[in-house]
Amino acid sequence: MGLRTMDPKELQVNPFTVFDDDWALLTVGTEDRLNAMTISWGGLGTFWGRAVATVYVGLGRCTKELMDACDTFSVTWLPREHRADLGWLGSHHARDFGWDKVSHTHLTPLMVDGTPTFEEAELVLVCRKAYADLMPREGFVDPQAESTWYSEADDAVEDWHTLYIGYVEQVLVRDEAS
């Protein structure tokens, strides 16, 4: 089965479950050096007049290095049978596998116009970075968010996040006919 292009305005997903319940893979890099990490935080919407995806990457993640170095990234949703792969990719770091983390899964990397995703995808958003910013402690308005998601002793900032907004340049969906 291949992937076909779809207009972003035709996309029918629940924005409140597509990340949190379904999980996605944030994938970035090149054919020779790519990384994928499972994400359950994110958003879809409109920014600066364009369709966008918003993702968050912890400062201690290897994905952060590639997100800062590359212009594009993908957000990929996989069929349910790959839930174990999603769990594995979310709990292991590329630094422990010499950037070969994906080879420990049942996933097949696929490059789409220079942006990595996976052949097994059901839905892929190919995004071009539009905005990135560190989410500093001073910006927190909800005091419970900090105490829930970040440790008080975390001034080393390893668990703090950078917010990335990417223009959705392509939406690809599984083509059952091919």
C-alpha positions in Angstrom: 0.0 0.0 0.0 1.3 3.4 -0.9 0.5 6.9 0.2 -1.6 9.5 -1.7 -1.7 13.2 -1.2 -4.7 14.9 0.4 -5.7 18.5 0.8 -5.2 19.5 4.5 -8.7 20.9 4.6 -10.1 17.4 3.8 -8.4 15.9 6.9 -10.9 14.4 9.4 -9.3 13.8 12.7 -10.2 14.5 16.3 -7.7 17.0 17.5 -8.2 16.0 21.1 -7.4 12.3 20.6 -5.1 12.2 17.6 -2.0 12.9 19.8 -3.0 12.0 23.3 -4.8 8.7 22.6 -3.4 7.6 19.2 0.2 8.8 19.6 2.3 9.9 16.6 5.9 9.7 15.5 7.8 12.9 15.2 10.5 12.1 12.6 13.3 14.3 11.5 16.7 14.0 9.8 18.2 12.7 6.6 18.4 9.2 5.0 21.8 8.7 6.8 20.8 10.2 10.2 17.2 10.2 11.2 15.4 9.9 14.5 11.8 9.2 15.4 10.3 9.8 18.8 6.7 9.0 19.9 4.7 12.1 20.8 1.4 12.5 22.7 1.5 16.3 22.9 0.7 18.3 19.8 -1.8 20.3 18.0 -3.3 21.0 14.6 -4.7 24.3 13.4 -4.0 27.5 11.5 -1.2 29.9 12.1 -0.1 32.9 9.9 -2.9 31.9 7.5 -1.6 28.4 6.9 -2.4 24.8 8.1 0.1 23.9 10.9 1.1 21.2 13.2 2.6 22.1 16.6 4.9 19.6 18.4 7.0 19.8 21.6 10.5 18.4 22.1 12.3 18.0 25.4 15.7 19.7 25.5 17.3 16.4 26.5 16.0 14.5 23.5 18.3 13.6 20.5 15.4 14.7 18.3 15.9 18.3 19.5 19.4 18.4 17.8 17.9 17.3 14.5 14.8 19.6 14.8 17.2 22.5 15.2 19.4 21.4 12.3 16.7 20.5 9.7 14.1 22.6 7.9 11.4 19.9 7.8 9.9 17.2 9.9 7.1 14.7 9.7 4.3 13.8 12.1 3.2 10.2 11.3 0.3 8.1 12.6 0.6 4.3 12.3 -1.9 1.5 12.4 -2.7 0.0 15.8 -0.5 -3.1 15.1 2.5 -0.8 15.5 1.6 0.3 19.0 4.6 -1.6 20.4 6.9 0.2 18.0 5.5 3.5 19.2 6.1 2.5 22.8 9.6 1.4 22.1 10.5 4.6 20.1 9.1 6.8 22.9 11.1 5.1 25.7 14.5 4.8 24.0 17.0 7.5 23.0 19.0 7.6 19.8 22.2 8.3 21.7 22.0 4.8 23.1 21.8 3.2 19.6 24.2 5.3 17.5 21.3 7.0 15.6 20.1 3.5 14.6 17.1 3.4 16.9 14.5 2.8 14.1 16.2 -0.5 13.0 15.0 -2.0 16.3 11.4 -1.6 15.2 9.2 -3.1 12.5 9.1 0.2 10.6 10.6 1.0 7.2 11.9 4.5 6.7 10.6 6.4 3.7 11.9 9.8 2.5 9.2 12.2 1.1 10.9 15.1 -0.6 13.8 14.9 1.7 11.7 14.4 4.9 11.7 11.1 6.7 8.5 9.1 7.5 7.5 5.4 7.3 6.1 3.1 4.7 3.6 1.7 7.2 2.0 5.1 7.9 -1.7 5.7 7.8 -1.4 9.5 7.9 1.6 11.7 7.5 2.0 15.5 7.8 5.1 16.7 6.1 6.0 20.0 7.8 8.3 22.9 7.2 9.4 24.7 10.4 7.8 28.1 10.8 8.5 28.9 14.4 10.4 27.5 17.4 10.7 28.8 20.9 11.8 27.5 24.3 9.0 27.2 26.8 10.7 28.9 29.8 9.5 28.6 33.5 8.6 32.3 33.4 5.9 31.7 30.8 3.9 29.3 32.8 0.6 30.8 33.9 -0.9 27.6 35.3 1.2 26.7 38.4 -0.2 23.2 38.4 1.3 22.5 34.9 4.8 23.0 36.2 4.4 20.9 39.2 2.7 18.1 37.2 5.0 17.9 34.2 8.4 19.3 35.5 10.4 18.5 38.6 11.2 21.4 41.0 14.9 20.6 40.8 14.9 20.7 37.1 16.9 23.8 36.6 19.2 21.8 34.4 16.4 22.1 31.8 16.8 18.6 30.4 13.0 18.0 30.6 11.9 21.5 29.5 10.5 21.7 26.0 10.8 23.6 22.8 7.6 24.3 20.9 7.9 23.9 17.1 5.2 25.1 14.7 5.5 23.6 11.2 3.6 24.6 8.1 1.8 21.5 6.8 3.2 21.2 3.3 1.8 17.8 2.5 -0.8 15.5 3.9 -0.3 11.9 2.9 -2.8 9.1 3.7 -2.7 5.4 3.1 -4.0 4.5 -0.3 -5.9 1.2 0.1 -6.1 0.8 -3.6 -2.4 0.6 -4.3 
